[in-house]
Amino acid sequence: MKTVHLRQLAGRLAAAVSEMNYAQRRLQVLRTAPDRYLMEPDEAPATYDEFLARTAGLLLHEPSARRRGALGLRHN
């Protein structure tokens, strides 16, 4: 194999690992979200304290579209 092919393969592998890492982190955030354990998760918080309690968990910042494109991530 040529060096170019090995680099392309390594790049694809790195993009796949990066996407799996992103998916795992996102899944962890969703699983531990306080809204998941409410009786009516689609209802708005009744008080400001309840709002703060719901948003107290880890917030995962989504990468910009430019960064997602550079990393090979295609999330809709």
HELIX and SHEET records of a PDB file:
HELIX    1   1 THR A    3  ARG A   31  1                                  29    
HELIX    2   2 PRO A   34  TYR A   37  5                                   4    
HELIX    3   3 TYR A   48  ARG A   54  1                                   7    
HELIX    4   4 ALA A   65  LEU A   71  1                                   7    
END                                                                             
